[in-house]
């Protein structure tokens, strides 16, 4: 069980990093520094962006569950 949770944590960590990097910048951060702020504020959110949001939230939930599970297993 511990090995499964460790593998799950590593896999979701890598996928979560990729999902966050795929998001479009919303301005006010580093994306606006390089000129991406104006374009992102004019464009509406598409279906792909909404699906990416859902995938990111799902991966985050699995990541948190695996961290809590590993913490409980290592506590014993």
Backbone as a chain_set.jsonl record, in Angstrom:
{"seq": "XXXXXXXXXXXXXXXXXXXXXXXXXXXXXXXXXXXXXXXXXXXXXXXXXXXXXXXXXXXXXXXXXXXXXXXXXXXX", "coords": {"N": [[0.833, -1.197, 0.0], [1.952, 1.202, 0.782], [3.928, 1.576, -1.178], [2.332, 1.807, -3.468], [0.979, 4.246, -2.909], [3.156, 5.977, -2.878], [4.05, 5.849, -5.546], [1.742, 6.797, -6.786], [1.708, 9.394, -5.755], [4.033, 10.52, -6.888], [3.421, 10.318, -9.627], [1.046, 11.882, -9.823], [2.095, 14.308, -9.009], [3.836, 15.033, -11.093], [2.003, 15.131, -13.241], [0.316, 17.141, -12.295], [1.994, 19.375, -12.253], [2.419, 19.646, -15.004], [-0.243, 20.169, -15.833], [-0.79, 22.608, -14.573], [1.068, 24.238, -15.834], [0.011, 24.28, -18.386], [-2.123, 25.989, -18.268], [-3.641, 29.084, -19.207], [-2.302, 32.334, -18.797], [-3.653, 34.684, -16.467], [-3.157, 37.327, -16.142], [-1.563, 40.009, -14.302], [0.503, 38.674, -13.141], [3.556, 36.95, -13.733], [3.031, 36.4, -16.387], [1.918, 38.7, -17.498], [4.09, 40.322, -17.504], [5.611, 39.57, -19.663], [4.037, 40.318, -21.783], [1.72, 38.84, -22.076], [-0.565, 39.464, -20.727], [-2.548, 41.188, -21.811], [-3.69, 39.807, -23.977], [-4.804, 37.561, -22.712], [-6.797, 38.642, -21.151], [-8.628, 39.543, -22.977], [-9.559, 37.322, -24.302], [-12.108, 34.855, -24.105], [-13.115, 32.252, -21.779], [-12.649, 29.003, -22.843], [-14.112, 25.808, -23.751], [-12.144, 23.902, -23.576], [-10.414, 25.083, -21.748], [-12.004, 25.1, -19.457], [-12.306, 22.333, -19.069], [-9.649, 21.704, -18.578], [-9.33, 23.035, -16.173], [-10.985, 21.447, -14.545], [-9.647, 18.983, -14.676], [-7.233, 19.692, -13.476], [-8.114, 20.343, -10.878], [-9.086, 17.832, -10.091], [-6.715, 16.282, -10.193], [-5.31, 17.626, -8.207], [-6.861, 16.986, -5.978], [-6.516, 14.194, -5.825], [-3.772, 14.18, -5.344], [-3.618, 15.439, -2.819], [-5.038, 13.574, -1.27], [-3.354, 11.347, -1.515], [-1.06, 12.322, -0.231], [-2.002, 12.693, 2.39], [-2.715, 10.037, 2.968], [-0.182, 8.753, 2.823], [1.069, 10.104, 4.896], [-0.416, 9.199, 7.09], [0.183, 6.464, 7.0], [2.961, 6.433, 7.422], [3.105, 7.435, 9.932], [2.425, 5.456, 11.656]], "CA": [[0.0, 0.0, 0.0], [2.836, 2.364, 0.852], [4.559, 1.725, -2.487], [1.302, 2.318, -4.379], [0.757, 5.664, -2.622], [4.344, 6.725, -3.298], [4.012, 5.939, -7.006], [0.623, 7.686, -7.099], [2.12, 10.756, -5.422], [4.998, 10.979, -7.896], [2.72, 10.474, -10.91], [0.151, 13.039, -9.775], [2.91, 15.518, -8.917], [4.302, 15.376, -12.448], [0.842, 15.524, -14.038], [-0.189, 18.41, -11.787], [2.897, 20.414, -12.753], [2.092, 19.834, -16.421], [-1.565, 20.785, -15.977], [-0.694, 24.013, -14.179], [1.816, 24.955, -16.873], [-0.816, 24.411, -19.584], [-3.12, 27.042, -18.094], [-3.375, 30.385, -19.781], [-2.098, 33.354, -17.787], [-4.822, 35.537, -16.256], [-2.716, 38.698, -15.946], [-1.191, 40.399, -12.966], [1.646, 37.902, -12.678], [4.686, 36.931, -14.66], [2.565, 36.359, -17.768], [1.722, 40.064, -17.985], [5.412, 40.918, -17.658], [6.09, 39.248, -21.003], [3.068, 40.736, -22.782], [0.597, 37.917, -22.186], [-1.694, 39.916, -19.934], [-3.588, 41.806, -22.608], [-4.373, 38.791, -24.769], [-5.591, 36.649, -21.89], [-7.982, 39.314, -20.621], [-9.579, 39.727, -24.066], [-10.089, 36.033, -24.725], [-13.027, 34.208, -23.174], [-12.706, 30.908, -21.398], [-13.196, 28.023, -23.773], [-14.464, 24.517, -23.174], [-10.883, 23.231, -23.252], [-9.901, 25.691, -20.512], [-12.835, 24.609, -18.347], [-11.936, 20.941, -18.842], [-8.327, 21.72, -17.959], [-9.564, 23.396, -14.772], [-11.531, 20.267, -13.851], [-8.578, 17.992, -14.574], [-6.287, 20.184, -12.482], [-8.72, 20.176, -9.554], [-9.105, 16.397, -9.801], [-5.355, 15.864, -9.871], [-4.981, 18.19, -6.9], [-7.564, 16.214, -4.946], [-5.831, 12.902, -5.706], [-2.478, 14.47, -4.742], [-3.827, 15.686, -1.387], [-5.429, 12.301, -0.651], [-2.174, 10.493, -1.409], [-0.18, 12.882, 0.795], [-2.598, 12.371, 3.687], [-2.582, 8.597, 3.151], [1.21, 8.448, 3.146], [1.335, 10.627, 6.231], [-1.007, 8.3, 8.078], [0.921, 5.205, 6.983], [4.293, 6.621, 7.999], [2.943, 7.784, 11.347], [2.301, 4.205, 12.414]], "C": [[0.87, 1.251, 0.0], [3.493, 2.635, -0.503], [3.571, 2.29, -3.506], [1.071, 3.813, -4.164], [1.951, 6.52, -3.027], [4.373, 6.91, -4.813], [2.895, 6.886, -7.445], [0.992, 9.15, -6.831], [3.087, 11.319, -6.461], [4.295, 11.236, -9.228], [1.809, 11.697, -10.902], [0.931, 14.345, -9.642], [3.364, 15.979, -10.297], [3.132, 15.84, -13.318], [0.275, 16.87, -13.595], [0.687, 19.573, -12.237], [2.596, 20.699, -14.219], [0.765, 20.528, -16.629], [-1.525, 22.258, -15.614], [0.04, 24.816, -15.246], [1.007, 25.122, -18.161], [-1.848, 25.53, -19.474], [-2.66, 28.348, -18.726], [-3.22, 31.395, -18.653], [-3.304, 34.272, -17.672], [-4.429, 36.99, -15.989], [-2.362, 38.981, -14.505], [0.017, 39.665, -12.428], [2.782, 37.994, -13.672], [4.238, 36.908, -16.117], [2.352, 37.76, -18.331], [3.048, 40.788, -18.179], [5.941, 40.714, -19.073], [5.069, 39.557, -22.091], [1.88, 39.823, -22.921], [-0.645, 38.393, -21.479], [-2.835, 40.47, -20.752], [-4.371, 40.761, -23.399], [-5.264, 37.911, -23.911], [-6.829, 37.326, -21.325], [-9.035, 39.523, -21.708], [-10.242, 38.421, -24.474], [-11.014, 35.457, -23.66], [-12.54, 32.816, -22.815], [-13.409, 29.897, -22.297], [-13.545, 26.735, -23.027], [-13.196, 23.773, -22.765], [-10.301, 23.78, -21.95], [-10.7, 25.215, -19.296], [-12.52, 23.153, -18.026], [-10.566, 20.834, -18.19], [-8.424, 22.113, -16.487], [-10.058, 22.197, -13.975], [-10.461, 19.196, -13.659], [-7.577, 18.402, -13.512], [-6.84, 20.024, -11.07], [-8.772, 18.703, -9.15], [-7.735, 15.863, -9.431], [-4.916, 16.402, -8.51], [-5.63, 17.425, -5.762], [-6.889, 14.86, -4.738], [-4.478, 13.087, -5.029], [-2.614, 14.67, -3.23], [-4.195, 14.391, -0.661], [-4.218, 11.378, -0.497], [-1.185, 11.009, -0.376], [-0.705, 12.544, 2.192], [-2.467, 10.876, 3.975], [-1.178, 8.18, 3.501], [1.567, 8.945, 4.545], [0.778, 9.725, 7.313], [-0.267, 6.968, 8.134], [2.292, 5.34, 7.642], [4.242, 6.983, 9.47], [2.941, 6.53, 12.213], [3.642, 3.549, 12.613]], "O": [[0.574, 2.23, -0.685], [3.601, 3.787, -0.925], [3.928, 3.149, -4.313], [0.978, 4.567, -5.132], [1.782, 7.657, -3.468], [4.681, 7.995, -5.305], [3.078, 7.683, -8.364], [0.622, 10.037, -7.601], [2.962, 12.476, -6.863], [4.542, 12.251, -9.88], [1.796, 12.467, -11.862], [0.471, 15.385, -10.115], [3.287, 17.163, -10.626], [3.252, 16.825, -14.047], [-0.193, 17.651, -14.424], [0.175, 20.643, -12.567], [2.525, 21.858, -14.63], [0.646, 21.385, -17.505], [-2.161, 23.075, -16.279], [-0.33, 25.956, -15.529], [1.294, 26.022, -18.95], [-2.391, 25.97, -20.487], [-1.471, 28.666, -18.772], [-3.936, 31.318, -17.655], [-3.919, 34.606, -18.684], [-5.287, 37.802, -15.645], [-2.805, 38.281, -13.595], [0.511, 40.004, -11.353], [2.942, 38.998, -14.365], [4.98, 37.347, -16.996], [2.58, 37.987, -19.519], [3.123, 41.757, -18.934], [6.633, 41.575, -19.616], [5.225, 39.094, -23.221], [1.079, 40.022, -23.835], [-1.699, 37.773, -21.619], [-3.995, 40.24, -20.413], [-5.598, 40.835, -23.474], [-6.364, 37.549, -24.33], [-7.821, 36.652, -21.045], [-10.217, 39.667, -21.395], [-11.379, 38.426, -24.946], [-10.74, 35.557, -22.464], [-11.655, 32.269, -23.474], [-14.626, 29.949, -22.476], [-13.299, 26.605, -21.827], [-13.17, 23.096, -21.737], [-9.757, 23.026, -21.144], [-10.131, 24.959, -18.235], [-12.469, 22.771, -16.857], [-10.346, 19.969, -17.343], [-7.688, 21.588, -15.651], [-9.601, 21.959, -12.857], [-10.382, 18.576, -12.599], [-7.118, 17.567, -12.733], [-6.115, 19.613, -10.164], [-8.529, 18.368, -7.991], [-7.593, 15.091, -8.483], [-4.232, 15.712, -7.754], [-5.026, 17.237, -4.706], [-6.708, 14.426, -3.6], [-4.072, 12.247, -4.226], [-1.821, 14.136, -2.455], [-3.713, 14.143, 0.445], [-4.069, 10.707, 0.525], [-0.531, 10.211, 0.294], [0.064, 12.154, 3.071], [-2.143, 10.487, 5.097], [-0.984, 7.342, 4.381], [2.287, 8.274, 5.284], [1.422, 9.508, 8.338], [-0.107, 6.4, 9.215], [2.727, 4.432, 8.351], [5.24, 6.848, 10.178], [3.399, 6.546, 13.355], [3.725, 2.487, 13.23]]}, "num_chains": 1, "name": "protein.A"}
